[in-house]
Amino acid sequence: MTSTTPKKVRVPDLALMKQRGDRIVMLTAYDATMARLLDRAGIDLLLVGDSLGNVIMGLDTTIPVTLDVMIHHTRAVARGANRALVVADMPFLTYQVSPEQATRNATRLFQEGGAAAVKLEGGRAVADTVRKLTAAGLPVMGHLGLTPQHVHRLGGMRQQARSESAAHELLLDALALEDAGAFAIVLEAIPDTVAEAVTSQLKIPTIGIGAGSHCDGQVLVSYDVFGLFDTFAPPFAKQYAQLGQVIVRAAKEYANDVREGLFPKSTPKQTSDLAGRSVIPSLNDRAFEELKGARVPVR
């Protein structure tokens, strides 16, 4: 089933998709080539996630990812995407200090990176920041539940909102983000029933990752979906391909061809002009004459 959204996905389209009951599809992208491929597949949103710290940079957490790194990758994805809405993560401590700090840093992701929206982790604690950004005309997506930038406070990557009180707090956070002007909220690693309740209370769309099937859309890390990241596989992720294995096989075949002298092979077109001639001596003679005629600068 293909998307029914316009050719170019805009922020207001997501609210219309929720109203129509159209499921929103989002995947992560970190470079122009992947962005072009996912765009051709009809993916609605491309998230330049700080998860690139894990799958691109080989880090254990997303915390060391810097704003300059995010701008670099966002710029690449924006170049590759024509239809999809490009959302960029604001990395750790680039928006928590003050709304003014957040505005300066978000502006760079829009102006230098080409993002169409930014994503922030947190609820009521960042609501004023979300309000400031949206008032300035910068679209903001929220992120609740398991928030990877808070991995140390949470005690690891584990499911959130497991108690009734925690679920109530998460709902209050979601309502606060909606009131502050967020256009959508990612719900990560929370019970299905909690995600369903939150989704039913919000006018803006929810996009789930490990939050069951009742959200208005779904997002996954593309490296998990395509089998490119073999260090850790989240239990909620589904692999639709094993491209890592394909790449290893192709690389082995290439290496074998090089070592066996099977690649590259000369073609008649490449050798026809020089066939039967001994070109090495003539090339050496020409180079020698050019060196003789060159002037050596005096120091």
C-alpha positions in Angstrom: 0.0 0.0 0.0 1.5 3.3 -1.0 1.2 6.6 0.8 -1.7 9.0 0.0 0.2 12.1 1.1 1.2 14.7 -1.5 4.4 14.5 -3.5 6.3 16.5 -0.9 5.5 15.7 2.7 4.9 18.8 4.9 4.4 19.1 8.6 0.6 19.8 8.3 0.2 16.6 6.3 0.9 14.5 9.4 -2.2 15.8 11.3 -4.3 15.1 8.2 -2.9 11.6 8.0 -3.9 11.0 11.6 -7.4 12.3 10.8 -7.7 10.0 7.8 -6.3 7.0 9.6 -3.3 6.8 7.3 -0.3 5.2 9.0 2.8 7.4 9.1 6.1 5.7 8.0 9.5 6.9 9.3 13.0 5.5 9.1 16.4 6.8 10.0 18.8 8.0 7.4 22.4 9.3 7.8 23.6 9.9 4.2 22.4 11.1 0.8 22.5 7.7 -0.9 20.3 6.0 1.8 18.0 9.1 1.8 17.5 8.8 -2.0 16.7 5.1 -1.7 14.2 5.5 1.1 12.6 8.4 -0.7 12.1 6.2 -3.7 10.4 3.7 -1.4 7.8 6.2 -0.3 9.0 6.7 3.3 7.1 9.7 4.7 9.7 11.0 7.2 13.5 10.5 7.4 14.9 10.9 10.8 18.5 12.0 11.0 18.8 10.3 14.4 21.6 10.7 17.0 21.5 6.9 16.8 24.2 7.6 14.2 26.5 7.6 17.2 25.8 3.8 17.5 25.5 2.6 14.0 27.8 5.1 12.2 30.4 6.2 14.8 30.6 2.9 16.8 29.8 4.6 20.1 28.0 2.9 23.0 25.6 5.8 23.6 24.3 8.8 21.7 25.6 11.2 24.3 29.0 12.0 22.6 27.3 13.0 19.4 27.8 16.7 18.7 25.8 19.4 17.0 28.4 19.7 14.2 28.1 16.0 13.5 24.3 16.2 13.3 24.5 19.2 10.9 26.9 17.3 8.7 24.6 14.2 8.4 21.4 16.3 8.1 22.9 18.2 5.2 23.6 15.0 3.4 20.2 13.5 4.0 18.5 16.8 2.9 20.4 16.6 -0.4 19.1 13.1 -1.0 15.5 13.5 -0.1 12.9 15.0 -2.4 9.6 13.9 -1.0 10.2 12.9 2.6 10.1 15.3 5.5 13.6 15.5 7.1 13.7 15.6 10.9 16.9 16.1 12.7 17.7 15.1 16.3 19.0 17.8 18.6 21.9 16.1 20.4 22.6 15.9 24.1 22.8 19.2 26.0 22.2 21.3 22.9 18.7 22.4 24.1 18.4 21.6 27.8 20.3 24.6 29.1 17.8 27.3 28.0 15.3 28.1 25.3 17.7 30.6 23.9 20.4 28.0 23.6 18.0 25.6 21.9 16.9 28.3 19.4 20.5 29.1 18.4 21.3 25.4 17.9 18.0 24.5 16.2 18.5 27.4 13.8 21.8 25.8 12.7 20.1 22.5 11.9 17.6 24.3 9.7 19.9 26.9 8.1 23.1 24.8 7.7 21.7 21.3 7.7 18.5 21.8 5.7 16.2 20.1 8.2 12.5 20.6 8.0 11.9 19.8 11.7 13.9 19.0 14.8 13.2 16.3 17.5 13.7 16.9 21.2 13.7 14.3 24.1 11.7 15.1 27.2 8.3 16.2 28.4 7.2 19.1 30.7 10.9 19.9 31.4 11.4 21.0 27.8 7.8 22.3 27.1 8.9 26.0 27.3 11.7 25.3 24.9 9.3 23.6 22.5 7.0 26.6 22.8 9.9 29.0 22.1 11.0 27.1 19.0 7.5 26.7 17.5 6.8 30.4 18.1 9.9 31.1 16.1 8.5 29.0 13.2 10.7 26.0 13.8 8.6 22.7 13.7 9.3 20.4 16.7 8.7 16.7 17.2 8.7 15.4 20.8 10.1 12.1 22.1 8.9 10.3 25.3 9.3 7.0 27.0 12.7 5.6 26.6 14.9 8.6 25.8 18.4 7.5 24.9 20.0 10.7 25.9 18.9 10.0 29.5 20.3 6.4 29.5 22.4 7.0 32.6 19.5 8.4 34.6 17.1 5.6 33.4 19.6 2.9 34.3 19.9 1.5 30.8 17.9 0.9 27.7 14.7 -0.5 29.3 11.0 -0.2 28.9 9.4 2.8 30.5 5.9 3.7 31.9 5.4 0.3 33.3 3.4 1.5 36.4 0.1 3.3 36.5 1.8 6.4 38.0 4.6 6.4 35.4 2.0 6.0 32.6 0.0 9.0 34.0 3.2 11.1 34.1 4.0 10.2 30.5 0.5 11.3 29.4 0.9 14.6 31.2 4.2 15.1 29.3 2.6 14.3 26.0 -0.3 16.8 26.6 2.3 19.4 27.6 4.2 18.9 24.4 1.1 19.1 22.3 0.0 22.3 24.1 3.5 23.8 23.5 3.1 23.3 19.8 4.8 20.0 18.9 3.5 18.5 15.7 4.1 14.9 16.6 5.6 12.7 19.4 7.8 9.6 19.2 6.8 7.1 21.9 9.6 4.7 22.5 9.6 1.4 24.5 6.4 1.7 26.4 3.6 -0.8 26.9 1.1 -1.1 24.1 -1.8 -0.1 26.3 -0.1 3.1 27.4 0.8 4.0 23.8 -2.9 3.4 22.9 -4.2 5.6 25.7 -1.8 8.5 24.9 -2.5 8.3 21.1 -6.3 8.5 21.8 -5.8 11.6 24.0 -3.7 13.6 21.5 -4.8 15.5 18.4 -1.2 15.3 17.1 0.2 12.0 15.7 2.2 9.6 17.8 5.0 7.5 16.1 5.9 4.4 17.9 9.2 2.4 18.3 8.7 -0.6 20.5 5.4 0.8 21.6 2.9 -1.5 19.9 0.6 -1.1 17.0 -1.8 1.5 18.2 0.4 4.6 17.4 -0.4 6.7 14.4 2.9 5.7 12.8 6.1 3.7 13.2 9.8 4.4 13.1 12.8 2.1 13.2 16.5 2.5 12.8 17.2 1.7 9.1 20.3 -0.3 10.0 18.2 -2.6 12.1 15.5 -2.9 9.4 18.1 -3.8 6.7 20.3 -6.1 8.8 23.3 -3.7 8.6 24.0 -3.4 12.4 25.0 -6.7 14.0 26.2 -5.4 17.4 22.7 -5.3 18.9 19.3 -6.0 17.6 16.3 -4.5 19.5 13.7 -7.1 20.3 10.9 -4.9 18.8 12.8 -4.4 15.4 12.0 -6.5 12.4 14.6 -7.3 9.8 13.3 -7.0 6.3 16.7 -7.8 4.7 20.1 -9.1 5.7 22.2 -6.6 3.7 25.1 -7.0 6.1 25.5 -10.6 4.9 25.1 -9.5 1.2 27.9 -6.9 1.7 30.3 -9.4 3.3 29.7 -11.9 0.4 30.2 -9.2 -2.2 33.4 -7.9 -0.5 34.8 -11.4 -0.3 34.1 -12.0 -4.0 35.8 -8.8 -4.9 38.8 -9.5 -2.7 39.2 -13.0 -4.3 39.0 -11.6 -7.8 41.7 -9.1 -7.1 44.0 -11.7 -5.5 43.5 -14.2 -8.3 44.1 -11.6 -11.0 40.5 -11.8 -12.2 39.7 -8.1 -11.7 40.1 -5.9 -13.6 40.1 -7.4 -17.0 41.3 -5.4 -20.1 38.8 -5.0 -22.9 39.5 -4.8 -26.6 38.3 -1.1 -26.6 40.8 -0.3 -23.8 43.8 -1.8 -25.6 43.1 -1.3 -29.3 45.0 2.0 -29.8 48.1 0.5 -28.2 47.9 -3.1 -29.4 51.2 -4.5 -30.4 53.3 -1.5 -29.3 55.8 -1.3 -26.6 54.6 1.8 -24.7 56.7 1.7 -21.5 60.1 2.8 -23.1 58.4 5.7 -25.1 56.6 6.9 -22.0 59.9 6.8 -20.0 61.8 8.7 -22.7 59.1 11.4 -22.8 59.1 11.8 -19.0 62.9 12.0 -19.0 62.9 14.8 -21.7 60.2 16.7 -19.8 62.3 16.5 -16.6 65.4 17.7 -18.4 63.6 20.7 -19.7 62.1 21.7 -16.4 63.8 24.5 -14.4 64.8 23.8 -10.9 63.9 26.8 -8.7 66.8 28.4 -6.8 66.3 28.5 -3.0 
